[in-house]
């Protein structure tokens, strides 16, 4: 069976850990060449060493245009093209209401979560037009349904959804596809940091089971498999899609924790 992403060149932001690292691994398994862009040099370099030869680490501050431009140009210089941009980098804290969010916190959330997606899309556009490539933005169900005490984070993720749809309309004539994934909870370091910030932290794991209709909180690999599909030729007629990868959480939260249909690791 042919590999889905054979010889495609991808830049994945926030690729050193969590969902980003899972996407890096999956893309490499599918035959892609991957630039891992992240501020986390130790974890990013270790991941590239693990995947030996198919990846390159690039220090990247996604909120800075110059830093993003360097990463894109290095990817193109390394492999001669850019086929895929995955805008995954983001922050989840502070987890607060509007009235309790400071202006500095607001600015940081917007810069890292939303400005970064704009910059990536804008700067990668000419290369993606040349390759008739695609963009995958990692949004969140918080930007679809809303979430308690997560107002500005949810706002940035909702804005990513709107940007994705608008760019899909603009870029269709250029042969560029752009889609977004919306997880609910996923077991990452970011989620664990968010849990620590909750006043009811002790009961959060049970809460995370309840919000997913399938009865468990997934690992990053379960998002990465869908990412690989949306960035492959199998999804060549899919653009402007806002894809939940959320175990049915968008259908409604359960009052009682359901029994999983099957062992998620089986």
N, C-alpha and C positions, 0 to 999 in steps of 0.2 A: 504494500500500500504506500503510495507516495506521501512524502512529508508535506504537511499543510503549508509551511512557511519556508520551503527550500530556497536558500540563497537570498531571502529577503533581508533587508537591513532595517533594524529597529533601534530607536532611541526610547528608553524607558526611564522616566523620571521617578525619583523616589524608589529606585530599583534595588537598593541595598538590603532591604528587609521587608517583612510583611507581605502584603499583596503584591507589591512591586517585585520582590525577589522571586515569588512564586511564578509571576508572569515571565520573568527572565528565564527561569529554569524551563518552563513549558515551551517558550519560544525556541530555546536552544534545542530541546528535544524534537521540535518540529522543523529543525533545519535552518533557523535564522542566525544571522550575525547580530549581536546585540551590544549597544553601548549602554552601560549602566550609569545613569546620571544621578548623583546624590551628594549631599553635604557630608554624609557618613562615610569617610574614607576607609576606616578599618573594616567595617562590614562589607562595603562595596568591593574593596580589593580582595577580601577573603572569598567572596562569592565568585569573582572573576577567576581566582586561582583554582577554585573547585571545578569550574566549568572549562578550564584549560583550553584557551585558543579561540573559542567562539565568542568571547566577550571582552570588552575593554571598559575599564572604569574611567569616569570623567567627573571630577569635582564640579558640582553644579548647584548654584543658588537660583532656583526657578523664579524668584521674584525680581531678578536682575536681568535686564535685556542683554547686556554684554556677556554675562556668564552663559546664558542660554544660546546666544549666537555662536560662541566658541564651541559649545558641545555639539551643535548641529554641524558646524563646519568641520569639526574633527571627525565626526561620523562619516560625512561625505568624503573627506580626505582619506579616511582609512579604507572605505569599501566602495567608493565611487558613486554612491547614490544614497537616498533615504526613501524607504518604502513605507515605514510605519512609525508614527509617533504615538506613544502611550503617555498621556498626561495623568500620572498617578500620584505624584508628590502632593502631600497635604498635611494639615495639622487639625486636630480635633479639639484642642483646648485653647481658651477657656470654654468650659461647658456652663453657660450662664444664660440668664434671661436678658432681654434688651436693656432693662434699667440697671442691671448690675454689670454690664460690659463697659469697660473703659474705652476711650477713643483709641488709645494705643493698641489695645487688644483687638478692636474692630479692624484697625488698619493692618495688623499682622495677619489676621485671618483672611482678609480680602487679598492681601498681597500674595500669600503662599497658596491659597486655594483657588482664587479666581484670576488674578492678574497673571499667574503662571500659565494658565490654560490659554489665555489670550496671547501671551508672548510666544508660547510654543507654536500655536496655530499660525500666528502671523509670520514668524521667522522661518518656520518649516514649509510654508505654503509654496514657494517657488520650486523647492526640491520635490515635494509631493505632487505638484502639477506635472513635473517632468517624468516622474515614475508612475503617475496615475495611482498614487498610494492611498493611505488611509490614516485616520486619527481615531484613537480610542480614548475617551475621557472617563476617568473614574469619578463618578458622582456618588450619591448615597440616597437611600430611601428617606433620610432626614430632609432631603430637598424635595421630596414628593408628598409625603404624608405630614411632615412636621414632626418635631420631637421636643419633649419637655426639657427646659433648661439647656437648650442648644440652639438658640435663635440665630446667631450670626453664622455659625457653622452651617446650619440648615439653609440660610439665605445664600451662602456662597455655592452650596451644592445645587440649589434650585437655579441659580444663575448659570451654572455650568450646563444644566439641561436646556435652558433657553438658548444659550450660545451654540450648543450642539445642533439644535434644530435649525436655527437661522443660518449657520455655516453650511449645513447640509443643502439648504436651498441655494445658497450662493455658489457652492463649489461643485454641485452636480454636473454643471456644464463643463467643468475642468476634469471630470473623471475622478475626483477625490471623494472618497466616502468618509463620513465622520459619524461615530456612534458613541453612546455612553452606557456604562454599566452602573447599576444601583444596588450595591449590597445593603443589607441591614446590619446585623452584627457579624463580624468575622474575627476569629481569634488571632489578633496581632498585638504587638507591643503598644500600638496606639489605642486599641480597645482596652487593654489592661490599664493604661494611664487614665483613660476616661473613667473606668470603674473606680479607681482610687479617688477620683474627684467627686464621686456620688455620695450623698449623705447616707444612702442605704446600701453601701458597697457590699455588705455581707450577703444580701439577697439577690445580687445582680445576675449571678450565673443562672439562677432559676428563672429570672425575668428574661434572660436571653433565650432560654428554651421556649418560653411562652410566646414570644413575639414571632417565632418562626413556626409556621403551620406544620412543618416536617419534624419539629420537636427537638432540634438541636442547633447549636451555633456552629457554623462551618469553619473549616480551615481555609487558608488562602488558596490552596490548590483548586478548590471548587469554584473560585472566581477565575482563576487562571485558565481553566479549560474553556470557559465561555469566551474569555478574551482572545484566545487562539482562534476560535471559530470566527468571531467577528472580524478579525484581521486577516482572514484567509480568503481564498477565491471561492470557497463554499458560500460565503456571505456576500458575493460580488454584487447582488442586487439589494443589499440592505444598507440604507443610510438614513440618518436622522432618527435612528432607533434608540429608545431609552429602555434598556433591557434590565428588568429586575433580576438579581441573582440573590434571592432573599428568602428562599424556603417558603414562599407564600405569605410573607408578612404584609404585603400590600393588600391582601384579601381581608385582613382584619386580625387583630391580636386576639389570642386565645385567653380566656379567663383562667383556665386550668392547663397545666403543662400537658401536652399530648404525648402519647407513646410513639417513639420513632417507628416509621414503617419498616426500617431495616437498619442494620449497623452501618453508619456512614463510611466506615473504613473497609467494609466488605466488598 
